[in-house]
Amino acid sequence: MIISYLGKECFKITQGDFTCVLNPPNKDSAWSKGMSRFGANVAISTTLTDDFSGTDLFSYGETVPFEIRGAGRYEIDGIEVTGAGFYIDRAVGNGKGTEKILNTVYSITIDDIDIAFLGPINTAEITGEAREVLGSPHILFVPIGGADVIDPKQAAKIAVMLDAHITIPMDYGSDQNPDALKMFLKEMGAEGVKPEDKLTLKRRDIESKEGEVMVLSC
């Protein structure tokens, strides 16, 4: 399995001839500017907003992604996906307060590797069906930015709660706290971790790790 970070909360996961894209921005999102184009077999979105639910850049030639956009169980091209939804507060433009939008957290199994993908959550209280769906994953993708998503301390709390073998931080760009990554690494006792261009992982390698943080450069 090869994992690459494309910015904000967008990741490309490749396993053999299969490609999955997580939280892809659409063409109206500022985060799509300059993003490389490729064909994805599956596109998984946690929230139906411009930043997290586009397929414009990820249909290429005859490859058009199967879209997963909400709670339920899915199986396609040999991967299994289970989603559970709950409402989160998101800021409304021009300082007009917040609105509730539905966010779906996912458990994704690719090549016997279990992935937990949280989306732009702004609470560390993950309970009920969502907590059950996430289980204890091999890999956890968690936002850390602290502006309109959870902060580094809350993200570390979730990482400990879910007991993931590997935690990958996301959503700590220019719209978030500029010190978020540094703070998160300190919370996790991983100050020496350096960003990598991509991760190449196998299950047997993952299972030998305990609570390790890996950072991907965008």
LONU-957215 format. One record per residue (C-alpha): residue number from 1; residue in one letter; x, y, z. Coordinates in steps of 0.2 Angstrom, whole numbers, plus 2048, in hexadecimal, padded with zeros to 3 digits. Layout:
N
<atom NUM,'A',<X,Y,Z>>
...
***
This chain:
218
<atom 1,'M',<800,800,800>>
<atom 2,'I',<807,811,7FB>>
<atom 3,'I',<7FF,821,804>>
<atom 4,'S',<802,833,7FD>>
<atom 5,'Y',<7FC,843,804>>
<atom 6,'L',<7F4,850,7F8>>
<atom 7,'G',<7F0,85D,805>>
<atom 8,'K',<7E2,862,811>>
<atom 9,'E',<7DA,851,814>>
<atom 10,'C',<7DD,849,803>>
<atom 11,'F',<7E7,839,802>>
<atom 12,'K',<7EB,82D,7F4>>
<atom 13,'I',<7EC,81B,7F8>>
<atom 14,'T',<7F2,80E,7EB>>
<atom 15,'Q',<7F3,7FC,7ED>>
<atom 16,'G',<7F8,7F3,7DD>>
<atom 17,'D',<7ED,7F9,7CF>>
<atom 18,'F',<7E0,800,7DB>>
<atom 19,'T',<7E0,813,7E0>>
<atom 20,'C',<7D5,81B,7ED>>
<atom 21,'V',<7D4,82D,7F1>>
<atom 22,'L',<7CE,834,802>>
<atom 23,'N',<7C5,844,804>>
<atom 24,'P',<7C9,84B,7F3>>
<atom 25,'P',<7C5,85E,7F0>>
<atom 26,'N',<7BA,863,7E2>>
<atom 27,'K',<7BF,870,7D5>>
<atom 28,'D',<7B7,87E,7DF>>
<atom 29,'S',<7C2,87B,7EE>>
<atom 30,'A',<7D2,885,7F0>>
<atom 31,'W',<7DB,875,7F5>>
<atom 32,'S',<7D9,86E,7E3>>
<atom 33,'K',<7E4,87B,7DB>>
<atom 34,'G',<7F4,873,7D5>>
<atom 35,'M',<7EF,861,7DB>>
<atom 36,'S',<7F5,854,7CF>>
<atom 37,'R',<7E7,84A,7C5>>
<atom 38,'F',<7E6,837,7C5>>
<atom 39,'G',<7D9,82A,7C3>>
<atom 40,'A',<7D2,823,7D3>>
<atom 41,'N',<7C7,813,7D4>>
<atom 42,'V',<7BF,819,7E4>>
<atom 43,'A',<7BC,82A,7EC>>
<atom 44,'I',<7B7,82B,7FE>>
<atom 45,'S',<7B0,83B,806>>
<atom 46,'T',<7AC,83F,818>>
<atom 47,'T',<7A2,84F,815>>
<atom 48,'L',<799,856,806>>
<atom 49,'T',<7A3,866,805>>
<atom 50,'D',<7AE,86D,7F7>>
<atom 51,'D',<7BE,869,801>>
<atom 52,'F',<7B9,856,803>>
<atom 53,'S',<7AE,850,7F6>>
<atom 54,'G',<7B4,852,7E4>>
<atom 55,'T',<7B8,846,7D7>>
<atom 56,'D',<7BD,853,7C9>>
<atom 57,'L',<7CF,850,7CA>>
<atom 58,'F',<7CE,83D,7CD>>
<atom 59,'S',<7C5,837,7BD>>
<atom 60,'Y',<7D1,833,7B0>>
<atom 61,'G',<7CE,82B,79F>>
<atom 62,'E',<7C3,81C,7A2>>
<atom 63,'T',<7C6,81C,7B5>>
<atom 64,'V',<7B8,824,7BE>>
<atom 65,'P',<7B7,822,7D1>>
<atom 66,'F',<7AA,819,7DA>>
<atom 67,'E',<7A4,826,7E7>>
<atom 68,'I',<7A1,822,7F9>>
<atom 69,'R',<799,831,802>>
<atom 70,'G',<790,82B,812>>
<atom 71,'A',<78C,81E,81F>>
<atom 72,'G',<78A,80C,81A>>
<atom 73,'R',<794,7FD,815>>
<atom 74,'Y',<79D,7FC,804>>
<atom 75,'E',<7A8,7EF,7FB>>
<atom 76,'I',<7B0,7F3,7EB>>
<atom 77,'D',<7C0,7EE,7E2>>
<atom 78,'G',<7C4,7E3,7F1>>
<atom 79,'I',<7C4,7F1,7FE>>
<atom 80,'E',<7B7,7F2,80C>>
<atom 81,'V',<7B1,802,812>>
<atom 82,'T',<7A5,806,821>>
<atom 83,'G',<79F,817,826>>
<atom 84,'A',<796,81F,834>>
<atom 85,'G',<790,831,835>>
<atom 86,'F',<78D,83E,842>>
<atom 87,'Y',<78B,851,841>>
<atom 88,'I',<799,85D,844>>
<atom 89,'D',<799,870,845>>
<atom 90,'R',<7A1,87A,836>>
<atom 91,'A',<7A5,88C,835>>
<atom 92,'V',<79A,897,82A>>
<atom 93,'G',<7A3,8A4,81F>>
<atom 94,'N',<7A5,8B6,825>>
<atom 95,'G',<7A4,8B2,837>>
<atom 96,'K',<791,8AD,837>>
<atom 97,'G',<793,89F,843>>
<atom 98,'T',<792,88C,840>>
<atom 99,'E',<787,880,837>>
<atom 100,'K',<785,86D,83A>>
<atom 101,'I',<78B,862,82C>>
<atom 102,'L',<78B,84F,82B>>
<atom 103,'N',<79D,847,82C>>
<atom 104,'T',<7A0,834,829>>
<atom 105,'V',<7AE,82B,831>>
<atom 106,'Y',<7B4,81C,828>>
<atom 107,'S',<7BD,80B,82B>>
<atom 108,'I',<7C5,806,81A>>
<atom 109,'T',<7CE,7F5,818>>
<atom 110,'I',<7DA,7F4,80A>>
<atom 111,'D',<7E6,7E5,808>>
<atom 112,'D',<7E1,7DF,81A>>
<atom 113,'I',<7E7,7F0,821>>
<atom 114,'D',<7D9,7F9,82B>>
<atom 115,'I',<7D9,80C,829>>
<atom 116,'A',<7CF,819,833>>
<atom 117,'F',<7CB,829,82B>>
<atom 118,'L',<7C3,837,835>>
<atom 119,'G',<7C0,845,82A>>
<atom 120,'P',<7BF,857,830>>
<atom 121,'I',<7B8,853,842>>
<atom 122,'N',<7B8,861,84F>>
<atom 123,'T',<7B5,856,85E>>
<atom 124,'A',<7BF,848,867>>
<atom 125,'E',<7AF,840,86D>>
<atom 126,'I',<7AD,832,861>>
<atom 127,'T',<7A0,826,868>>
<atom 128,'G',<792,81A,863>>
<atom 129,'E',<792,813,852>>
<atom 130,'A',<7A0,81E,84B>>
<atom 131,'R',<7AC,817,859>>
<atom 132,'E',<7A6,805,855>>
<atom 133,'V',<7AA,807,843>>
<atom 134,'L',<7BB,80E,845>>
<atom 135,'G',<7C1,800,851>>
<atom 136,'S',<7D4,7FF,854>>
<atom 137,'P',<7DB,803,843>>
<atom 138,'H',<7EC,7FF,83B>>
<atom 139,'I',<7ED,811,834>>
<atom 140,'L',<7E4,821,83B>>
<atom 141,'F',<7E2,831,831>>
<atom 142,'V',<7DE,83F,83D>>
<atom 143,'P',<7DC,852,83B>>
<atom 144,'I',<7E6,85C,846>>
<atom 145,'G',<7E5,86F,840>>
<atom 146,'G',<7DB,876,84F>>
<atom 147,'A',<7D2,884,846>>
<atom 148,'D',<7C2,87B,83F>>
<atom 149,'V',<7C8,869,843>>
<atom 150,'I',<7CE,862,853>>
<atom 151,'D',<7DE,868,85B>>
<atom 152,'P',<7EE,85E,85D>>
<atom 153,'K',<7EA,859,86F>>
<atom 154,'Q',<7D9,853,86A>>
<atom 155,'A',<7E1,84A,85B>>
<atom 156,'A',<7ED,841,867>>
<atom 157,'K',<7DF,83C,872>>
<atom 158,'I',<7D6,833,864>>
<atom 159,'A',<7E6,82B,85E>>
<atom 160,'V',<7E9,824,86F>>
<atom 161,'M',<7D6,81F,871>>
<atom 162,'L',<7D6,815,860>>
<atom 163,'D',<7E7,80E,863>>
<atom 164,'A',<7ED,80E,851>>
<atom 165,'H',<7FD,807,84C>>
<atom 166,'I',<801,816,841>>
<atom 167,'T',<7F9,827,842>>
<atom 168,'I',<7FA,833,833>>
<atom 169,'P',<7F6,846,837>>
<atom 170,'M',<7EC,850,82A>>
<atom 171,'D',<7E4,861,828>>
<atom 172,'Y',<7F1,86C,82F>>
<atom 173,'G',<7F4,878,821>>
<atom 174,'S',<7F3,88B,81F>>
<atom 175,'D',<7E1,88C,825>>
<atom 176,'Q',<7E5,884,835>>
<atom 177,'N',<7F1,887,844>>
<atom 178,'P',<802,889,83D>>
<atom 179,'D',<80A,880,84C>>
<atom 180,'A',<7FE,871,84B>>
<atom 181,'L',<80A,864,844>>
<atom 182,'K',<817,869,851>>
<atom 183,'M',<80B,868,85F>>
<atom 184,'F',<804,858,85A>>
<atom 185,'L',<815,84F,858>>
<atom 186,'K',<819,855,86A>>
<atom 187,'E',<808,84F,870>>
<atom 188,'M',<80C,83E,869>>
<atom 189,'G',<81E,83E,86F>>
<atom 190,'A',<824,83D,85C>>
<atom 191,'E',<82E,84E,85B>>
<atom 192,'G',<83B,846,850>>
<atom 193,'V',<82F,840,842>>
<atom 194,'K',<833,847,831>>
<atom 195,'P',<827,848,822>>
<atom 196,'E',<828,83B,815>>
<atom 197,'D',<823,83D,802>>
<atom 198,'K',<819,82D,803>>
<atom 199,'L',<817,81D,80E>>
<atom 200,'T',<818,80C,808>>
<atom 201,'L',<811,800,814>>
<atom 202,'K',<80D,7ED,817>>
<atom 203,'R',<802,7E6,824>>
<atom 204,'R',<811,7DC,82C>>
<atom 205,'D',<81B,7ED,82D>>
<atom 206,'I',<80C,7F6,835>>
<atom 207,'E',<809,7E9,842>>
<atom 208,'S',<81A,7EB,849>>
<atom 209,'K',<817,7FE,84D>>
<atom 210,'E',<80E,804,85C>>
<atom 211,'G',<807,816,85D>>
<atom 212,'E',<813,81C,850>>
<atom 213,'V',<810,82D,847>>
<atom 214,'M',<814,82F,835>>
<atom 215,'V',<814,83F,82C>>
<atom 216,'L',<811,842,819>>
<atom 217,'S',<817,851,810>>
<atom 218,'C',<80B,859,804>>
***
